[in-house]
């Protein structure tokens, strides 16, 4: 998709159930082994009352929507604001959604709302992203694997 294909109000989403493996892989990549994500006894003593997923793991779902669906391949993050509204627990299903709010054709940029909701429809994350959108359709090589 190019900057010229975007329209205010367009949206896309993806849904994923957060697994134990997701948390382990995220911690391996980032080095964030905070016990609130791994130690049930410790996490039970926190304000969350149990283990939770990394907030940035949830935010990463937004990145997936931007990079693969809307605007899609070739998009580059410029900025992202985030508010973490509720914890996400292992086994919860999260839907990440983006919606085009503004298109700045001359700058090749778009501003999008970014939200994540749990399976009860409760907002767990919200914010806005500013992205660079290709002016021409990118030549794509299939992803590995």
C-alpha positions, -999 to +999 in steps of 0.1 A: +000+000+000+012+035-008+005+068+008-019+074-021-039+043-012-047+054+023-080+070+034-090+085+068-111+059+086-094+029+071-086+003+098-071-031+103-066-055+132-052-088+143-060-110+172-037-132+193-039-152+224-009-145+246+010-177+256+037-187+280+060-191+250+053-155+238+064-142+272+095-164+272+105-154+237+099-117+244+121-119+275+148-137+256+149-111+228+147-080+252+164-093+283+134-083+304+131-111+329+112-091+355+096-115+380+062-100+375+062-119+342+078-152+354+074-157+392+038-164+403+046-161+440+063-127+435+036-115+410+009-124+435+023-097+459+021-070+433-008-047+424-016-072+396-022-102+419-005-125+394+017-128+364+012-105+335+026-102+300+051-075+291+034-043+281+057-039+251+047-074+240+012-061+237+024-030+220+043-052+196+010-065+183+003-030+170+036-030+152+025-062+135-007-047+122+012-016+109+039-036+092+018-063+077-017-049+072-022-012+074-003+005+059+016-027+055+050-037+041+074-008+037+060+012+065+085+027+090+077+039+125+085+076+132+067+079+166+044+060+190+026+071+221+013+044+245-009+043+275-011+009+293-046+007+307-049-028+320-026-058+324-027-086+299-025-121+314-013-153+300-041-169+281-059-137+273-068-129+237-058-094+226-071-076+194-047-049+182-063-023+159-051+007+140-071+034+123-060+061+099-066+095+115-046+118+092-027+115+060+002+140+052+008+131+016+035+158+010+055+143+039+047+107+031+034+102+066+002+090+083-011+094+118-030+064+132-049+056+164-035+024+180-056+003+204-056-031+220-086-048+236-089-080+256-115-107+249-140-088+271-136-058+249-118-038+276-091-014+264-056-026+276-036-002+255-041+030+235-021+055+217-011+070+184+015+062+158+031+083+131+045+063+102+064+068+070+043+053+042+059+043+008+051+066-021+055+036-044+046-001-039+077-018-024+093-047-042+087-076-017+108-106-010+088-134+008+096-135+046+119-164+057+104-196+070 
